Amino acid sequence: MTATVFTEWNTEIPGTEQDPALHEAFATFALDVVAQTMPAFFDFLNANDAKVVAGRHIFSYSTPAAPEVWVDVPAMANRLNFLPWAEPHETAH
């Protein structure tokens, strides 16, 4: 059982940029941040086969038990505030 992560570069979401390498990089980064900062939450996401939407300043999840319910996690969204492959000045808003 593992969580499935969707990003703005996901190849499964119509209308997105569709870059598998960037999707994989950001999805891995997001899960690494969760695992390091909230290990019990990471275990919860994986144990429940959660679907996760992760992006800069965005982190929401849904579980198969209630697929229509999406839960925002601001504490995690605040940690995803940059692109791991870019220099900080390149991602400033």
Order of alpha helices (4+ residues) and beta strands (2+ residues): beta-alpha-alpha-beta-beta-beta-alpha
